[in-house]
């Protein structure tokens, strides 16, 4: 079992005292429960990688590009025509 040293500010010390007084638990028991509660919360929230978010967008080949990078001028012209209606 490892021993940890933790520095707490005044507000956190006050919270710790309130929790100990309300529950009757030792400091180590309060901290253990808090860590387990945080772990459970983290497991409930899904952590998605940037690639997973990108894959869900389903942009298809080339994404939203109107032209390949080799034909930028034509793509810009088409985009402006689409936007301005000219």
ABEGO torsion letter per residue (X at the ends): XBBBBBBBBAAAAAAAAAAAAAAGBBAAAAAAAAAAAAAAAAAABBBBBAAAAAAAAGAEBGEABABBAABAAAAAAAAAAAAAGX
